[in-house]
Amino acid sequence: MILKDRIAIVTGAGSGIGRAGARALALEGANVIVADLSAEKGGETVAFIAAEGGRASALATDVTDDAQLAELIARTVRDFGRLDILHSHAGIQVEGTLEQVDPSGLTASWELNVRAHFMAARLAMPQMREQGGGSIIVTSSNSGVFYDREMLAYATTKHAVIAMVRQIAIDYGRYNVRINALCPGWVDTPFNEPFIRQMGGRQAIENYVKEKIPLGRWARPEEIAEAIVFLASDRSSFMTGHALVVDGGEAIA
């Protein structure tokens, strides 16, 4: 177990990539704090982990609420004495062009896709610095390294969060705190519903996946979870400030 007894927080861990990542971290020995807006979904993730022999607990958290996010970090440190891994994953997808995206949609995207990651890292950093290191993973997207049509709010915020990760890496590498951006491509989860609507339905997106992705298929959440374990563990010990793209080759096609 490459993460034996490490303490990990995963936000947005009630479904999709967040759930798969939390399960993968636990299977490698981490004690995982499952944070999700939905207490029910967070509890389901904990149940999955327990059934697999892992250790986890859930804390319902709205990551756009600074007080709740602060309590998540503080409670973890209070209960376990340290914080080794933070996967700040929760995000939102708002579709549309410049004229289609309501200003409130851009604001919501910024709050969840950038500011919440900023606050999570900011709150975790003092503990990681004091204990001599840690790994922070922030979920961006392959839309953070190239551009999608009619996805202004999403692409803007996903590019912004990669810039933030790189700046933090420069400033905090001296403390042995690593921070990297996870950039998934098309993963078959409900998170893609806004883009599927925009593309004209499920069959249209299936055609896109087959034609535009060199590997010709969606990713499974469990495949992205392998990258999360890599970034969380000492296997990536000399990697910081990196945008790790896991997208079947879409970004280079």
Summary of the structure (lengths in Angstrom):
residues: 253
radius of gyration: 17.3
end to end distance: 35.9
largest distance: 50.9
contacts: 903
relative contact order: 0.15
helix: 53%
strand: 17%
